Amino acid sequence: MSGDLSSLCGGLPPELCEQLAREQQVIKIKLEKRRYGREVTIIEGLDERDVDLKKLASQLKSRLATGGTYKNGRIELQGDHRHRVKEILIEMGFPEDNIIIVE
């Protein structure tokens, strides 16, 4: 099975398919402590077949003026940006009900 959206949605228009895919994802935003007390915001639950994680990570990093990376299907941002990330994801069209901030 390829990662092609059209094969996943059985002929639905790509925009509608992308919206359905976003609505099925449960996105978790959490904070991890690293060495020397550094905080890292972790964003998990995004489906790599539906969302370009590299592009999304790049957009988040520039909007938040912070460093970060994406790896192993998750985005890592330096610092505590949990609430701001949620606002940005909602602006980008992800449903608010599917975004969970893990305290």
Phi and psi in degrees as a GROMACS rama.xvg file:
@    title "Ramachandran Plot"
@    xaxis  label "Phi"
@    yaxis  label "Psi"
@TYPE xy
-86.4261  166.393  SER-2
-84.779  12.7226  GLY-3
-69.3421  128.408  ASP-4
-61.1569  -37.4691  LEU-5
-63.0471  -34.2147  SER-6
-71.7332  -26.9309  SER-7
-77.8033  -28.2098  LEU-8
-108.208  5.91244  CYS-9
54.0085  48.5547  GLY-10
90.2575  2.56457  GLY-11
-69.3205  152.487  LEU-12
-59.7429  145.233  PRO-13
-56.5912  -37.0368  PRO-14
-64.023  -43.7832  GLU-15
-66.665  -41.3885  LEU-16
-61.2259  -44.0014  CYS-17
-63.513  -39.9497  GLU-18
-63.9894  -43.0865  GLN-19
-61.4205  -42.9235  LEU-20
-61.9223  -42.0048  ALA-21
-65.4067  -36.4789  ARG-22
-70.9682  -21.8295  GLU-23
-88.3165  -13.0789  GLN-24
-82.8088  139.882  GLN-25
-109.137  114.024  VAL-26
-98.8683  126.762  ILE-27
-108.455  129.85  LYS-28
-115.485  122.611  ILE-29
-140.606  168.129  LYS-30
-112.995  132.955  LEU-31
-118.756  142.869  GLU-32
-95.4467  135.018  LYS-33
-112.007  -173.435  ARG-34
-56.2723  150.748  ARG-35
61.5218  25.3175  TYR-36
74.8195  13.0358  GLY-37
-71.8366  141.599  ARG-38
-106.13  140.91  GLU-39
-131.385  127.752  VAL-40
-86.0369  125.958  THR-41
-110.403  131.717  ILE-42
-117.52  115.901  ILE-43
-123.386  164.09  GLU-44
96.8154  -0.616771  GLY-45
-80.8758  132.893  LEU-46
-82.3614  117.001  ASP-47
-62.3216  -22.2248  GLU-48
-75.1297  -26.1881  ARG-49
-102.346  -25.7861  ASP-50
-124.502  133.602  VAL-51
-79.6513  97.5522  ASP-52
-62.6336  -37.0128  LEU-53
-62.1685  -45.1215  LYS-54
-66.966  -43.7782  LYS-55
-63.2655  -42.8829  LEU-56
-61.121  -41.899  ALA-57
-62.7262  -44.0223  SER-58
-63.3011  -44.1368  GLN-59
-64.3722  -42.7496  LEU-60
-61.5208  -42.4234  LYS-61
-72.6439  -38.1814  SER-62
-67.1306  -33.4616  ARG-63
-96.4343  -3.96329  LEU-64
52.1891  53.1325  ALA-65
-142.141  167.961  THR-66
-90.2694  165.82  GLY-67
171.916  -176.307  GLY-68
-156.026  172.096  THR-69
-128.87  137.204  TYR-70
-162.814  152.716  LYS-71
52.0988  37.7754  ASN-72
73.3615  16.8983  GLY-73
-139.097  157.201  ARG-74
-106.959  135.37  ILE-75
-119.486  128.486  GLU-76
-122.288  137.775  LEU-77
-73.128  129.832  GLN-78
98.3462  173.143  GLY-79
-94.7779  103.408  ASP-80
-124.611  22.6903  HIS-81
-52.5973  -51.962  ARG-82
-72.4102  -37.4481  HIS-83
-66.0861  -40.2541  ARG-84
-61.2919  -42.0048  VAL-85
-60.0346  -45.3676  LYS-86
-59.414  -44.2504  GLU-87
-65.5834  -42.936  ILE-88
-62.7036  -38.2453  LEU-89
-64.7583  -42.7128  ILE-90
-58.7586  -33.9582  GLU-91
-79.8116  -2.66797  MET-92
104.521  5.51998  GLY-93
-79.5162  137.277  PHE-94
-66.3359  133.533  PRO-95
-59.4775  -36.1697  GLU-96
-64.9397  -22.2673  ASP-97
-93.7618  2.38128  ASN-98
-107.648  118.479  ILE-99
-115.542  128.601  ILE-100
-96.2933  117.494  ILE-101
-88.771  115.434  VAL-102
